[in-house]
Amino acid sequence: MSRKQKPPKQPVPPLGVWAPVVALAWVIPGGGHLYLKRNARGVILMASVLVTFVAGLLMRGMLFQPETGDLLTTIIYTGGFIGNLAAGLPYFLTVWLGYAQPDVAGMVHDYGTKFLVAAGLMNVLAMVDAFEIAAGRKD
């Protein structure tokens, strides 16, 4: 019985190769891919993140702020904040323009809050993909 061999680990390229791409991918959803000349993928990622984020706003979802208290509250609110922050420029513009929907009861508002966090998490996946392309690990 033969075992499948794992491919050797590739070293991480120098910081200057991938950090600007990942930073751009964070600030502008899809921007890292556009910078790397992966235009179709960049536009699809940009549209996905922006549509999800705007849908969350239209549902009057709440943007998380870090909050302390019991352990579960701290984890949920800090994790939600990181998820919102990961959306990059859409999050910063929304906060700068004064959007401050309170946490209200209701299914639509709750879904909106989840959409806002999901947009940030999708952008994290786009950032990882941009890193993999910039590092030469993926086409």
N, C-alpha and C positions, 0 to 999 in steps of 0.2 A: 504494500500500500504506500503510495507516494503522497507526501504532503505538499501543499502548494506553498511555494516560497514567497515570503513577503518581499516586496521591492525595498531596496535600501532607502533609508531616510535621506531626503535632499536637504542640504543646509539652507538656512534662511539667507536670502540675498541681503546685501547691505541696506541699511535703513533708508538711504537716499533713493533707492530704486522703487520701493513700494510705499513708503510713508506719505508722500504727496498724493499718490493715487487714492489711498485709503482715506486720507483727510478730505479730499475733494468728494469722494463717494459718500462720506458722512454729511458734509455740509449741503451738497446738492445731490439729492437722490438720483442715481443713474449717471452722475457727473464723472465718476471714475471710469466707467465704461466708455463714455463719450471721449474722454481724454485718451483712452487706450485704442481709440478708433473702432470700438465695437458698438457702432451707432444704433443698430436695430435693438440689441440687447439693452443698451442704455436708455433708449426711448421707452421700451416696454417696462423696464424697472421704474423709471421716473413716473410714468403714467400710473402704474400699479400703486406705488407709494402715495402719490398725490391724490388719486381718486379715493383711496382708503382713508387718508387723512381728512380730506374734505367731507367725505361721507360721515365721518365721526363728528366733525364740527356741525354739519347740518342736522345731525341727530342730537345736538347739544350735549355731547359727551364732555366729561370732566377731564381736565388736565391734572395729573397728579403733582403734588408737592411733597417733598420728604417730610415725614411726620414721625414723631416718636410716641411711645406708649408701650403697650405690651409687645412682645416679640412678633406676633403675627401682623399686627398693624404696621410695625416698622418695616417688615419684609414686604408687605403688599404695597405700601405707599412708596417706599424707596425703589422697589422693582418697577412699579408703574411709572415713576418719575424717570428712571433710566430708559424705559421703553419709549416714553414721550420724547425725551432728549435725543434719542437715537434717530429720530426723524429728521434732525438737522434743521435746515433753513425754514421749512414749514412750521416747525415748533417755535423757533425764535421769532418769526414774523407774527405768529398768532399771539404770543405773549406780548410782543412789542406793541401790537395793535390793541391790546387791552382785553382780549378774550379771557373771561374768568367765570365760566359756568360753575355754579356750586353743585355739589353732589346732591342730586334730588332723586327721589324714588320714582321709578318708572322703567319699563322694559326698554323703551326706545333710548332713553338717556344712558342706560347701562350698556346697551349695545354700542352706542356712540363712544363711550369710554373705552370699550374693548377695541373698537376700530382704530382709535387714536394710538393705542399701545401697539396694535398689530402693524400699523404703518411703520412704526419705529423698528419693530422686529424684522419686518421685511427689508428695511434698509440695512440692518445688520447683516442679513444674508447677502445683500448686494455688495456690502463692503468686503465680506469674506471672499466672494466671487472675484471682485476686483483685485484683491490681494493675490489670489491664486493665479490670475492672469498676469499681473505685474511681476510676480515671482517666477514666471515661466513654468509653472506646474500644470497649467491648463491652457487650452486654446480658446 
